[in-house]
Amino acid sequence: MKAEYNEQSLLKGLASNDSKAVEALYKSHFGMIQHFVTNNNGSFDDARDIFQEAMIALYEKVQTDSFTLSCQIKTYLFSICKHLWLKRLQQMGKYSSPLHTHEEVISVESDVADLQNKEATFEIMDRALNSLGEPCKSLLEGYYLNKKGMQELASEFGYTNADNAKNQKYKCLIRLKKLFFSQYNIGD
């Protein structure tokens, strides 16, 4: 988000139909909503619909003089989206927990913080994996992400047998852990 668009200016921009404010809100917060919806039985289109409904709700709120935002915009949008998505899942029969009324505020500060921590950890892991080098990167991706067996990996990487491939995978995993934790500790 650009520096000139702080929380209050974004709300004022939204209230006055400023397309740059709307775009900044979308760019800053849609990814979080997409992640939540797609990880909870939804699609990209579902996330887009839910986010649009939340933006309309926020727009309607900022039009009133009595509206005061007591949390961050992302927290407010996330709580609306979470409520709307759980309500939709309940209507589809995929969620059976009772939902409270729309006016009740859902506490999501910890959900947002957890999501941000996980995203930061994934970014560190991605950097560590990318700095690992070959053939370790491809070997670990083949085993953990592509679910290939040790025999298949041995053939693919030219190891004499599956045990040799397994030993190499172990060595690569140790190197990855060292890279990850060295970068993780720097980020603290």
C-alpha atoms as an extended CHARMM CRD file, in Angstrom:
* protein
*
       188  EXT
         1         1  MET       CA              0.0000000000        0.0000000000        0.0000000000  PROA      1               0.0000000000
         2         2  LYS       CA              1.3640000000        3.4440000000       -0.8520000000  PROA      2               0.0000000000
         3         3  ALA       CA              2.4380000000        5.5910000000        2.0710000000  PROA      3               0.0000000000
         4         4  GLU       CA             -0.0150000000        8.3890000000        1.2750000000  PROA      4               0.0000000000
         5         5  TYR       CA             -2.8900000000        5.9780000000        1.7320000000  PROA      5               0.0000000000
         6         6  ASN       CA             -2.9830000000        5.4650000000        5.4780000000  PROA      6               0.0000000000
         7         7  GLU       CA             -6.0010000000        3.9460000000        7.1570000000  PROA      7               0.0000000000
         8         8  GLN       CA             -7.9770000000        7.1890000000        7.5530000000  PROA      8               0.0000000000
         9         9  SER       CA             -7.2630000000        8.4500000000        4.0550000000  PROA      9               0.0000000000
        10        10  LEU       CA             -8.3310000000        5.0700000000        2.6680000000  PROA      10              0.0000000000
        11        11  LEU       CA            -11.6320000000        5.3130000000        4.5240000000  PROA      11              0.0000000000
        12        12  LYS       CA            -12.1570000000        8.8990000000        3.3410000000  PROA      12              0.0000000000
        13        13  GLY       CA            -11.2510000000        7.8610000000       -0.1950000000  PROA      13              0.0000000000
        14        14  LEU       CA            -13.6890000000        4.9760000000       -0.0580000000  PROA      14              0.0000000000
        15        15  ALA       CA            -16.4150000000        7.2830000000        1.2450000000  PROA      15              0.0000000000
        16        16  SER       CA            -15.8420000000        9.6510000000       -1.6890000000  PROA      16              0.0000000000
        17        17  ASN       CA            -15.6570000000        6.8570000000       -4.3040000000  PROA      17              0.0000000000
        18        18  ASP       CA            -11.9380000000        7.4140000000       -4.9510000000  PROA      18              0.0000000000
        19        19  SER       CA            -10.9240000000        4.5890000000       -7.2830000000  PROA      19              0.0000000000
        20        20  LYS       CA             -7.3010000000        4.7270000000       -6.0720000000  PROA      20              0.0000000000
        21        21  ALA       CA             -8.4130000000        4.0960000000       -2.4880000000  PROA      21              0.0000000000
        22        22  VAL       CA            -10.6250000000        1.2130000000       -3.5920000000  PROA      22              0.0000000000
        23        23  GLU       CA             -7.7580000000       -0.2330000000       -5.6360000000  PROA      23              0.0000000000
        24        24  ALA       CA             -5.3420000000        0.1370000000       -2.7070000000  PROA      24              0.0000000000
        25        25  LEU       CA             -7.7820000000       -1.6570000000       -0.3950000000  PROA      25              0.0000000000
        26        26  TYR       CA             -8.2350000000       -4.4320000000       -2.9440000000  PROA      26              0.0000000000
        27        27  LYS       CA             -4.4990000000       -4.8890000000       -3.5130000000  PROA      27              0.0000000000
        28        28  SER       CA             -3.7080000000       -4.8420000000        0.1950000000  PROA      28              0.0000000000
        29        29  HSD       CA             -6.4170000000       -7.1130000000        1.5030000000  PROA      29              0.0000000000
        30        30  PHE       CA             -7.8750000000       -9.3770000000       -1.1780000000  PROA      30              0.0000000000
        31        31  GLY       CA             -5.0200000000      -11.8980000000       -0.9640000000  PROA      31              0.0000000000
        32        32  MET       CA             -5.7700000000      -12.5340000000        2.7010000000  PROA      32              0.0000000000
        33        33  ILE       CA             -9.4540000000      -13.1330000000        1.9310000000  PROA      33              0.0000000000
        34        34  GLN       CA             -8.6570000000      -15.3150000000       -1.0720000000  PROA      34              0.0000000000
        35        35  HSD       CA             -6.3540000000      -17.4150000000        1.1140000000  PROA      35              0.0000000000
        36        36  PHE       CA             -9.0350000000      -17.7990000000        3.7900000000  PROA      36              0.0000000000
        37        37  VAL       CA            -11.8570000000      -18.7060000000        1.3800000000  PROA      37              0.0000000000
        38        38  THR       CA             -9.8520000000      -21.0720000000       -0.8350000000  PROA      38              0.0000000000
        39        39  ASN       CA             -8.5080000000      -22.8920000000        2.2340000000  PROA      39              0.0000000000
        40        40  ASN       CA            -12.0640000000      -23.3170000000        3.5250000000  PROA      40              0.0000000000
        41        41  ASN       CA            -13.8890000000      -25.0970000000        0.6720000000  PROA      41              0.0000000000
        42        42  GLY       CA            -14.1060000000      -22.0640000000       -1.6140000000  PROA      42              0.0000000000
        43        43  SER       CA            -12.8570000000      -20.9440000000       -4.9960000000  PROA      43              0.0000000000
        44        44  PHE       CA            -11.2130000000      -17.7960000000       -6.3130000000  PROA      44              0.0000000000
        45        45  ASP       CA            -14.6230000000      -16.6160000000       -7.5780000000  PROA      45              0.0000000000
        46        46  ASP       CA            -16.1600000000      -17.2410000000       -4.1420000000  PROA      46              0.0000000000
        47        47  ALA       CA            -13.4000000000      -15.1630000000       -2.5570000000  PROA      47              0.0000000000
        48        48  ARG       CA            -13.9710000000      -12.3680000000       -5.0580000000  PROA      48              0.0000000000
        49        49  ASP       CA            -17.7280000000      -12.3600000000       -4.3540000000  PROA      49              0.0000000000
        50        50  ILE       CA            -17.2430000000      -12.3930000000       -0.5830000000  PROA      50              0.0000000000
        51        51  PHE       CA            -14.6350000000       -9.6230000000       -0.7330000000  PROA      51              0.0000000000
        52        52  GLN       CA            -16.9260000000       -7.5170000000       -2.9290000000  PROA      52              0.0000000000
        53        53  GLU       CA            -19.7720000000       -7.9230000000       -0.4290000000  PROA      53              0.0000000000
        54        54  ALA       CA            -17.4470000000       -6.8920000000        2.4060000000  PROA      54              0.0000000000
        55        55  MET       CA            -16.2650000000       -3.8410000000        0.4580000000  PROA      55              0.0000000000
        56        56  ILE       CA            -19.8880000000       -2.8280000000       -0.1140000000  PROA      56              0.0000000000
        57        57  ALA       CA            -20.6130000000       -3.2380000000        3.6040000000  PROA      57              0.0000000000
        58        58  LEU       CA            -17.5670000000       -1.1160000000        4.4910000000  PROA      58              0.0000000000
        59        59  TYR       CA            -18.5650000000        1.4760000000        1.8810000000  PROA      59              0.0000000000
        60        60  GLU       CA            -22.0650000000        1.7140000000        3.3520000000  PROA      60              0.0000000000
        61        61  LYS       CA            -20.6130000000        2.0810000000        6.8550000000  PROA      61              0.0000000000
        62        62  VAL       CA            -18.1820000000        4.8790000000        5.9180000000  PROA      62              0.0000000000
        63        63  GLN       CA            -21.0680000000        6.7910000000        4.3390000000  PROA      63              0.0000000000
        64        64  THR       CA            -22.5840000000        7.3040000000        7.7890000000  PROA      64              0.0000000000
        65        65  ASP       CA            -21.2280000000       10.0530000000       10.0440000000  PROA      65              0.0000000000
        66        66  SER       CA            -21.5140000000        7.8890000000       13.1370000000  PROA      66              0.0000000000
        67        67  PHE       CA            -19.1320000000        5.1640000000       11.8800000000  PROA      67              0.0000000000
        68        68  THR       CA            -15.8320000000        4.9080000000       13.7350000000  PROA      68              0.0000000000
        69        69  LEU       CA            -13.4240000000        2.1200000000       12.9260000000  PROA      69              0.0000000000
        70        70  SER       CA            -11.9550000000        0.7190000000       16.1470000000  PROA      70              0.0000000000
        71        71  CYS       CA             -9.5750000000       -1.7560000000       14.4800000000  PROA      71              0.0000000000
        72        72  GLN       CA             -7.4670000000       -1.9790000000       11.3530000000  PROA      72              0.0000000000
        73        73  ILE       CA             -9.2510000000       -2.0610000000        7.9980000000  PROA      73              0.0000000000
        74        74  LYS       CA             -7.8890000000       -5.5370000000        7.2710000000  PROA      74              0.0000000000
        75        75  THR       CA             -9.3140000000       -6.8210000000       10.5500000000  PROA      75              0.0000000000
        76        76  TYR       CA            -12.6990000000       -5.3030000000        9.8090000000  PROA      76              0.0000000000
        77        77  LEU       CA            -12.7830000000       -6.6940000000        6.2580000000  PROA      77              0.0000000000
        78        78  PHE       CA            -11.5670000000      -10.0990000000        7.4150000000  PROA      78              0.0000000000
        79        79  SER       CA            -14.2640000000      -10.3160000000       10.0980000000  PROA      79              0.0000000000
        80        80  ILE       CA            -16.9870000000       -9.4400000000        7.5910000000  PROA      80              0.0000000000
        81        81  CYS       CA            -15.6210000000      -11.8910000000        5.0190000000  PROA      81              0.0000000000
        82        82  LYS       CA            -15.2380000000      -14.6510000000        7.5870000000  PROA      82              0.0000000000
        83        83  HSD       CA            -18.8160000000      -14.1760000000        8.7530000000  PROA      83              0.0000000000
        84        84  LEU       CA            -20.1740000000      -14.0600000000        5.1840000000  PROA      84              0.0000000000
        85        85  TRP       CA            -18.1900000000      -17.1120000000        4.1120000000  PROA      85              0.0000000000
        86        86  LEU       CA            -19.1840000000      -19.1900000000        7.1390000000  PROA      86              0.0000000000
        87        87  LYS       CA            -22.7960000000      -18.2010000000        6.5620000000  PROA      87              0.0000000000
        88        88  ARG       CA            -22.5430000000      -19.3000000000        2.9110000000  PROA      88              0.0000000000
        89        89  LEU       CA            -20.9160000000      -22.6010000000        3.9370000000  PROA      89              0.0000000000
        90        90  GLN       CA            -23.7260000000      -23.1470000000        6.4220000000  PROA      90              0.0000000000
        91        91  GLN       CA            -26.3000000000      -22.5350000000        3.6790000000  PROA      91              0.0000000000
        92        92  MET       CA            -24.5140000000      -25.0890000000        1.4610000000  PROA      92              0.0000000000
        93        93  GLY       CA            -24.5330000000      -27.5890000000        4.3340000000  PROA      93              0.0000000000
        94        94  LYS       CA            -20.7370000000      -27.5960000000        4.6690000000  PROA      94              0.0000000000
        95        95  TYR       CA            -20.6410000000      -25.8680000000        8.0550000000  PROA      95              0.0000000000
        96        96  SER       CA            -22.8970000000      -26.7990000000       10.9400000000  PROA      96              0.0000000000
        97        97  SER       CA            -21.7880000000      -24.4920000000       13.7660000000  PROA      97              0.0000000000
        98        98  PRO       CA            -24.4340000000      -21.9000000000       14.6320000000  PROA      98              0.0000000000
        99        99  LEU       CA            -23.6540000000      -18.3840000000       13.4610000000  PROA      99              0.0000000000
       100       100  HSD       CA            -24.4070000000      -15.2370000000       15.4030000000  PROA      100             0.0000000000
       101       101  THR       CA            -26.1880000000      -12.2100000000       14.0420000000  PROA      101             0.0000000000
       102       102  HSD       CA            -24.4770000000      -10.0030000000       11.4630000000  PROA      102             0.0000000000
       103       103  GLU       CA            -24.2420000000       -7.1090000000       13.9270000000  PROA      103             0.0000000000
       104       104  GLU       CA            -22.1170000000       -9.1250000000       16.3510000000  PROA      104             0.0000000000
       105       105  VAL       CA            -18.4080000000       -8.4240000000       15.9500000000  PROA      105             0.0000000000
       106       106  ILE       CA            -16.2340000000      -11.4780000000       15.3360000000  PROA      106             0.0000000000
       107       107  SER       CA            -12.8280000000      -11.2440000000       16.9760000000  PROA      107             0.0000000000
       108       108  VAL       CA            -10.2590000000      -12.0180000000       14.2970000000  PROA      108             0.0000000000
       109       109  GLU       CA             -7.1270000000      -10.1810000000       15.4290000000  PROA      109             0.0000000000
       110       110  SER       CA             -5.4980000000      -13.4890000000       16.3180000000  PROA      110             0.0000000000
       111       111  ASP       CA             -6.6280000000      -15.0940000000       13.0240000000  PROA      111             0.0000000000
       112       112  VAL       CA             -5.0520000000      -12.2750000000       11.0280000000  PROA      112             0.0000000000
       113       113  ALA       CA             -1.8650000000      -12.3800000000       13.1090000000  PROA      113             0.0000000000
       114       114  ASP       CA             -1.6440000000      -16.1680000000       12.6900000000  PROA      114             0.0000000000
       115       115  LEU       CA             -2.1380000000      -15.8360000000        8.9410000000  PROA      115             0.0000000000
       116       116  GLN       CA              0.5500000000      -13.1670000000        8.6880000000  PROA      116             0.0000000000
       117       117  ASN       CA              2.9810000000      -15.2870000000       10.7500000000  PROA      117             0.0000000000
       118       118  LYS       CA              2.3550000000      -18.3180000000        8.5480000000  PROA      118             0.0000000000
       119       119  GLU       CA              2.8420000000      -16.2770000000        5.3780000000  PROA      119             0.0000000000
       120       120  ALA       CA              6.1250000000      -14.8730000000        6.7250000000  PROA      120             0.0000000000
       121       121  THR       CA              7.3000000000      -18.3840000000        7.6170000000  PROA      121             0.0000000000
       122       122  PHE       CA              6.3790000000      -19.6770000000        4.1500000000  PROA      122             0.0000000000
       123       123  GLU       CA              8.3030000000      -16.8020000000        2.5570000000  PROA      123             0.0000000000
       124       124  ILE       CA             11.3810000000      -17.6790000000        4.6290000000  PROA      124             0.0000000000
       125       125  MET       CA             11.0450000000      -21.3450000000        3.6620000000  PROA      125             0.0000000000
       126       126  ASP       CA             10.7060000000      -20.3910000000       -0.0040000000  PROA      126             0.0000000000
       127       127  ARG       CA             13.8640000000      -18.2520000000        0.1790000000  PROA      127             0.0000000000
       128       128  ALA       CA             15.7190000000      -21.0790000000        1.9540000000  PROA      128             0.0000000000
       129       129  LEU       CA             14.5770000000      -23.6110000000       -0.6530000000  PROA      129             0.0000000000
       130       130  ASN       CA             15.5980000000      -21.3040000000       -3.5080000000  PROA      130             0.0000000000
       131       131  SER       CA             19.0320000000      -20.7250000000       -1.9830000000  PROA      131             0.0000000000
       132       132  LEU       CA             19.5430000000      -24.4660000000       -1.4030000000  PROA      132             0.0000000000
       133       133  GLY       CA             20.7630000000      -25.1270000000       -4.9300000000  PROA      133             0.0000000000
       134       134  GLU       CA             20.5480000000      -28.1710000000       -7.1660000000  PROA      134             0.0000000000
       135       135  PRO       CA             20.0920000000      -31.1260000000       -7.0180000000  PROA      135             0.0000000000
       136       136  CYS       CA             18.8500000000      -30.7000000000       -3.4220000000  PROA      136             0.0000000000
       137       137  LYS       CA             16.0280000000      -28.3370000000       -4.3210000000  PROA      137             0.0000000000
       138       138  SER       CA             14.6580000000      -30.6290000000       -7.0380000000  PROA      138             0.0000000000
       139       139  LEU       CA             15.1480000000      -33.7370000000       -4.9110000000  PROA      139             0.0000000000
       140       140  LEU       CA             13.2050000000      -32.2980000000       -1.9620000000  PROA      140             0.0000000000
       141       141  GLU       CA             10.4960000000      -30.8770000000       -4.2150000000  PROA      141             0.0000000000
       142       142  GLY       CA             10.2030000000      -34.2380000000       -5.9620000000  PROA      142             0.0000000000
       143       143  TYR       CA              9.7640000000      -36.0880000000       -2.6970000000  PROA      143             0.0000000000
       144       144  TYR       CA              7.7050000000      -33.6650000000       -0.5890000000  PROA      144             0.0000000000
       145       145  LEU       CA              5.7390000000      -31.6750000000       -3.1480000000  PROA      145             0.0000000000
       146       146  ASN       CA              5.4190000000      -34.0720000000       -6.0780000000  PROA      146             0.0000000000
       147       147  LYS       CA              5.1040000000      -37.1830000000       -3.8480000000  PROA      147             0.0000000000
       148       148  LYS       CA              7.5900000000      -39.2160000000       -5.8640000000  PROA      148             0.0000000000
       149       149  GLY       CA              8.9650000000      -42.4320000000       -4.3780000000  PROA      149             0.0000000000
       150       150  MET       CA             12.6380000000      -42.9690000000       -3.5400000000  PROA      150             0.0000000000
       151       151  GLN       CA             13.1270000000      -45.4680000000       -6.3580000000  PROA      151             0.0000000000
       152       152  GLU       CA             11.7380000000      -43.0170000000       -8.8990000000  PROA      152             0.0000000000
       153       153  LEU       CA             13.9440000000      -40.2340000000       -7.5260000000  PROA      153             0.0000000000
       154       154  ALA       CA             17.0040000000      -42.5220000000       -7.5940000000  PROA      154             0.0000000000
       155       155  SER       CA             16.4110000000      -43.1540000000      -11.3060000000  PROA      155             0.0000000000
       156       156  GLU       CA             15.6910000000      -39.5050000000      -12.0380000000  PROA      156             0.0000000000
       157       157  PHE       CA             18.8120000000      -38.1990000000      -10.2810000000  PROA      157             0.0000000000
       158       158  GLY       CA             21.1630000000      -41.0370000000      -11.2270000000  PROA      158             0.0000000000
       159       159  TYR       CA             21.6430000000      -42.6030000000       -7.7990000000  PROA      159             0.0000000000
       160       160  THR       CA             22.5450000000      -46.2990000000       -7.7480000000  PROA      160             0.0000000000
       161       161  ASN       CA             19.5810000000      -47.2470000000       -5.5290000000  PROA      161             0.0000000000
       162       162  ALA       CA             16.7360000000      -45.8870000000       -3.4000000000  PROA      162             0.0000000000
       163       163  ASP       CA             18.8540000000      -45.9740000000       -0.2220000000  PROA      163             0.0000000000
       164       164  ASN       CA             21.4320000000      -43.6310000000       -1.7530000000  PROA      164             0.0000000000
       165       165  ALA       CA             18.6630000000      -41.2760000000       -2.8460000000  PROA      165             0.0000000000
       166       166  LYS       CA             17.2140000000      -41.4160000000        0.6750000000  PROA      166             0.0000000000
       167       167  ASN       CA             20.6050000000      -40.5640000000        2.2170000000  PROA      167             0.0000000000
       168       168  GLN       CA             21.0230000000      -37.6360000000       -0.1630000000  PROA      168             0.0000000000
       169       169  LYS       CA             17.4870000000      -36.4260000000        0.6070000000  PROA      169             0.0000000000
       170       170  TYR       CA             18.3340000000      -36.5130000000        4.3180000000  PROA      170             0.0000000000
       171       171  LYS       CA             21.5220000000      -34.4650000000        3.7680000000  PROA      171             0.0000000000
       172       172  CYS       CA             19.5810000000      -31.9640000000        1.6750000000  PROA      172             0.0000000000
       173       173  LEU       CA             16.9060000000      -31.7030000000        4.3400000000  PROA      173             0.0000000000
       174       174  ILE       CA             19.5300000000      -30.9440000000        6.9960000000  PROA      174             0.0000000000
       175       175  ARG       CA             20.9840000000      -28.1920000000        4.7730000000  PROA      175             0.0000000000
       176       176  LEU       CA             17.5040000000      -26.7730000000        4.1820000000  PROA      176             0.0000000000
       177       177  LYS       CA             16.7770000000      -26.7140000000        7.9210000000  PROA      177             0.0000000000
       178       178  LYS       CA             20.0450000000      -24.8630000000        8.5770000000  PROA      178             0.0000000000
       179       179  LEU       CA             19.2490000000      -22.3080000000        5.8650000000  PROA      179             0.0000000000
       180       180  PHE       CA             15.6910000000      -21.8780000000        7.0890000000  PROA      180             0.0000000000
       181       181  PHE       CA             16.5800000000      -21.3780000000       10.7360000000  PROA      181             0.0000000000
       182       182  SER       CA             19.4720000000      -19.0190000000        9.9560000000  PROA      182             0.0000000000
       183       183  GLN       CA             17.0530000000      -16.8150000000        7.9720000000  PROA      183             0.0000000000
       184       184  TYR       CA             14.2320000000      -17.3140000000       10.4810000000  PROA      184             0.0000000000
       185       185  ASN       CA             16.3810000000      -16.1380000000       13.3830000000  PROA      185             0.0000000000
       186       186  ILE       CA             17.5070000000      -13.0800000000       11.4070000000  PROA      186             0.0000000000
       187       187  GLY       CA             13.8440000000      -12.1450000000       10.8560000000  PROA      187             0.0000000000
       188       188  ASP       CA             13.0750000000      -12.1720000000       14.6000000000  PROA      188             0.0000000000
